[in-house]
Amino acid sequence: MKNSKKLIFASLVLSFMSFTSAQAQEKTPSYGFKGGLNFSNFYTDNVDDSNILTGFNAGLYAKFPITNSIAIQPEINYTTKGSEQIYDNAVFQGTSKFNINYIEVPVLLVANLTDNFNVHVGPYAAYMVSGKTSTETNFGSSTSELDTDDFNKFDAGISGGVGVDLDVVNFGVRYNYGLTKIGKDNNFTSSDAKNSVFNVYVGLRLN
């Protein structure tokens, strides 16, 4: 009888240790780097009739589990935004690109719907570091650097998307909806324009 009690007690201890270890493992923070493509545009209070500008995003992320299904994921990314305009009329044929580069920090709430599939949403803040315009037409091409003092250097908005997490690799799609105006009054053609960015990414977990 005593041996049976000892075996039961030992089994309970081992079960508790296994459970605790599993919980600790599930709630261990993870980190890695990620990157992908951006498809950006400007939108205004009226109608958005610009074309999509293709760019990129690259950065680092960390994920801090709160429960088995909820986590907080801050990131720091270098990301390109902007817009492209295509001209095709009797006089001009070509494209004009407006590129703005930001350091962006989203803080996302990640909800795991399954072991591998999640949805995420949260605010982002970004700081403009550089920008340029480039034009290529049937009359020639030109490029000029933007003076960041002519623009609102801080951008902020809402990010949301879906992701798939595998053991080492993760990937997903996300949309960033800007809430702040890009240009200062009278210094930008569309003074009420805001950033709109759809991106796809692939991440690599490092631990």
C-alpha positions as CSV (number, residue, x, y, z in Angstrom):
1,M,0.0,0.0,0.0
2,K,2.8,2.4,0.9
3,N,4.6,1.6,-2.4
4,S,1.3,2.4,-4.2
5,K,1.0,5.7,-2.5
6,K,4.6,6.5,-3.3
7,L,4.1,5.6,-7.0
8,I,0.9,7.8,-7.1
9,F,2.7,10.7,-5.4
10,A,5.7,10.3,-7.8
11,S,3.4,10.2,-10.8
12,L,1.6,13.4,-9.6
13,V,4.9,15.2,-9.1
14,L,6.1,14.2,-12.5
15,S,2.8,15.2,-14.1
16,F,3.0,18.6,-12.4
17,M,6.6,19.1,-13.5
18,S,5.7,18.2,-17.1
19,F,2.7,20.5,-17.1
20,T,4.8,23.4,-15.6
21,S,7.6,22.8,-18.1
22,A,5.1,22.8,-21.0
23,Q,3.4,26.0,-19.7
24,A,6.8,27.7,-19.3
25,Q,7.8,26.6,-22.8
26,E,4.6,27.9,-24.3
27,K,5.0,31.3,-22.5
28,T,8.6,31.8,-23.4
29,P,9.2,35.0,-25.5
30,S,10.3,34.5,-29.0
31,Y,12.1,36.8,-31.4
32,G,13.3,37.0,-34.9
33,F,13.5,39.1,-38.1
34,K,11.0,39.6,-40.9
35,G,10.7,41.2,-44.3
36,G,8.6,41.4,-47.3
37,L,6.9,43.5,-49.9
38,N,4.8,46.7,-49.5
39,F,2.0,47.9,-51.8
40,S,1.4,51.5,-50.8
41,N,-0.8,54.4,-51.8
42,F,-2.1,57.7,-50.5
43,Y,-5.7,58.2,-49.6
44,T,-7.5,61.5,-49.0
45,D,-10.8,62.6,-47.6
46,N,-12.2,62.4,-51.1
47,V,-11.4,59.8,-53.6
48,D,-8.1,57.8,-54.0
49,D,-7.2,57.6,-57.7
50,S,-3.5,57.0,-57.5
51,N,-1.7,53.8,-58.5
52,I,0.0,51.3,-56.2
53,L,3.7,51.8,-55.5
54,T,5.7,48.6,-54.7
55,G,8.3,48.8,-52.0
56,F,9.6,46.7,-49.1
57,N,9.7,46.2,-45.3
58,A,12.4,44.7,-43.1
59,G,12.9,44.5,-39.4
60,L,12.9,42.7,-36.0
61,Y,10.0,41.4,-33.9
62,A,9.5,39.9,-30.4
63,K,6.5,38.0,-29.2
64,F,5.6,37.9,-25.5
65,P,2.9,35.3,-24.7
66,I,0.3,36.4,-22.1
67,T,-1.7,33.2,-22.2
68,N,-1.6,30.1,-24.5
69,S,-3.6,32.0,-27.1
70,I,-2.8,35.7,-26.6
71,A,0.5,37.5,-27.1
72,I,1.9,41.0,-27.4
73,Q,4.2,41.5,-30.4
74,P,6.2,44.7,-30.7
75,E,8.3,45.2,-33.9
76,I,10.7,47.7,-35.3
77,N,10.8,47.9,-39.1
78,Y,12.3,50.0,-41.9
79,T,9.4,50.4,-44.3
80,T,8.8,52.2,-47.6
81,K,5.5,54.1,-48.3
82,G,4.3,56.4,-51.1
83,S,2.4,56.4,-54.3
84,E,2.8,56.1,-58.0
85,Q,1.0,58.1,-60.7
86,I,0.9,57.0,-64.4
87,Y,0.5,59.5,-67.1
88,D,-0.8,58.6,-70.5
89,N,-2.2,61.4,-72.6
90,A,-1.6,63.2,-75.8
91,V,1.4,65.0,-74.4
92,F,2.9,63.0,-71.5
93,Q,3.5,59.3,-71.1
94,G,5.3,57.9,-68.1
95,T,5.3,57.5,-64.4
96,S,5.9,59.6,-61.3
97,K,6.9,58.0,-58.0
98,F,6.7,59.5,-54.6
99,N,8.7,57.5,-52.1
100,I,8.8,58.0,-48.3
101,N,10.9,55.9,-45.9
102,Y,10.0,55.4,-42.3
103,I,11.2,53.6,-39.2
104,E,8.0,52.1,-37.9
105,V,7.1,50.5,-34.6
106,P,3.8,48.6,-34.4
107,V,2.6,47.0,-31.1
108,L,0.2,44.2,-31.9
109,L,-2.2,42.1,-29.9
110,V,-1.9,38.6,-31.4
111,A,-4.8,36.1,-31.0
112,N,-4.1,32.5,-31.9
113,L,-7.3,31.0,-33.5
114,T,-5.5,27.6,-33.9
115,D,-2.0,26.3,-33.1
116,N,-0.7,27.9,-36.3
117,F,-3.1,30.6,-37.4
118,N,-3.5,34.0,-35.8
119,V,-5.1,37.4,-36.2
120,H,-3.3,40.5,-35.0
121,V,-4.2,44.2,-34.6
122,G,-2.7,47.2,-32.9
123,P,-1.4,50.7,-33.3
124,Y,1.8,51.8,-35.0
125,A,4.0,54.9,-34.9
126,A,6.5,55.8,-37.5
127,Y,9.2,58.4,-38.1
128,M,10.1,59.7,-41.6
129,V,13.8,59.4,-42.3
130,S,14.0,60.2,-46.0
131,G,12.2,60.4,-49.3
132,K,12.5,61.2,-52.9
133,T,10.5,61.8,-56.1
134,S,11.3,60.3,-59.4
135,T,9.8,60.9,-62.8
136,E,10.2,59.0,-66.1
137,T,8.4,60.3,-69.2
138,N,8.8,60.4,-72.9
139,F,10.7,63.8,-72.4
140,G,13.3,62.3,-70.0
141,S,13.7,61.4,-66.3
142,S,14.5,63.2,-63.1
143,T,15.0,62.5,-59.4
144,S,15.0,64.8,-56.4
145,E,15.4,64.3,-52.7
146,L,12.6,65.4,-50.4
147,D,13.2,67.9,-47.6
148,T,11.7,66.1,-44.6
149,D,11.1,69.4,-42.9
150,D,8.3,70.0,-45.4
151,F,6.4,67.0,-44.1
152,N,5.0,65.7,-40.9
153,K,7.8,63.4,-39.8
154,F,5.6,61.4,-37.4
155,D,3.0,59.0,-38.8
156,A,0.6,56.9,-36.8
157,G,-2.2,54.5,-37.5
158,I,-3.7,51.1,-37.1
159,S,-2.3,47.8,-38.3
160,G,-4.2,44.6,-38.7
161,G,-3.7,41.3,-40.4
162,V,-3.5,37.5,-40.3
163,G,-0.5,35.2,-39.9
164,V,0.6,31.6,-40.0
165,D,3.3,30.5,-37.4
166,L,5.3,27.4,-38.1
167,D,8.2,26.1,-35.9
168,V,10.8,28.3,-37.4
169,V,9.1,30.3,-40.3
170,N,6.1,32.6,-40.1
171,F,4.4,34.6,-42.7
172,G,1.3,36.7,-43.2
173,V,-0.4,39.7,-44.7
174,R,-1.1,43.0,-43.0
175,Y,-2.8,46.4,-43.7
176,N,-1.6,49.7,-42.3
177,Y,-4.2,52.4,-42.2
178,G,-2.7,55.8,-41.6
179,L,-4.5,58.3,-39.4
180,T,-2.1,61.3,-39.7
181,K,-1.6,63.7,-42.6
182,I,1.6,63.2,-44.5
183,G,2.2,66.8,-45.6
184,K,2.2,70.1,-43.7
185,D,-0.4,72.6,-44.9
186,N,0.6,74.3,-48.2
187,N,3.8,72.2,-48.5
188,F,2.3,69.1,-50.2
189,T,0.0,68.8,-53.2
190,S,-2.6,66.8,-51.3
191,S,-2.3,68.3,-47.9
192,D,-4.9,65.9,-46.5
193,A,-3.3,62.7,-47.9
194,K,-2.5,59.8,-45.5
195,N,-0.6,56.6,-45.9
196,S,-2.3,53.3,-46.9
197,V,0.0,50.2,-47.1
198,F,-0.8,46.6,-47.7
199,N,2.2,44.3,-47.0
200,V,3.1,40.6,-47.2
201,Y,6.0,39.3,-45.1
202,V,8.0,36.2,-44.1
203,G,9.6,35.9,-40.7
204,L,12.4,33.7,-39.3
205,R,12.3,32.8,-35.6
206,L,15.7,32.9,-34.0
207,N,15.0,31.0,-30.8
